[in-house]
Amino acid sequence: MSKLTTLDTYFIREAKHEDISAILEIYNERIENSTCLFIYNTVPFEDRETWFNVSKSKGYPIIVAVEKATNKTIAYASYGAFRDKSGFIFTAEISIYIHLDHHYRGLGKTLLKEMIQIAQGMRLRSVIAAITTENNVSVLLFSAFGFKHIGTLHDVGHKFGRYLDGSFYERIFDTPSFPITQRTPSFTPFPWGSYTFGQFK
């Protein structure tokens, strides 16, 4: 019998409003039990709902992994603005979070590979991953997909009674620059409502 692949167990689709509760559960668990988020207190539903609506309105993607056996959303990946100044429009920051019960099943690789393809479809120039330096699993994952370490901020965070370093990793894409005559260039928005896994290029 052949070994099951990640996509035998899960399917990937764009996020829906009804996924917000599952996303909130995943996010708050990471706040409470990890150093990957420099946040002390869990957030309410309205926080993630606002994030969802703003991401969608600005053309940024949120995709989710759904377990086929239970139809439960158990992971998500997203892009957001790296900085809020307009000149940073072609740079996005990536986030990937997976339910604790579904770690080490290949979901990180599957989601990151798809997000790289989405970045190319959006005509982004660079994607930034901000990773707590001690998070070796994430460092290895992003490094394996061509992200290069570009710097570390020492003792920039504090959680669980410890100071924490934050490292930045980037991947640059072959996106051409826009002509100077185009005053307000922008990326290609994520195709909300028509996205199909593996098809946005």
Disulfide bonds with the S-S distance in Angstrom:
none
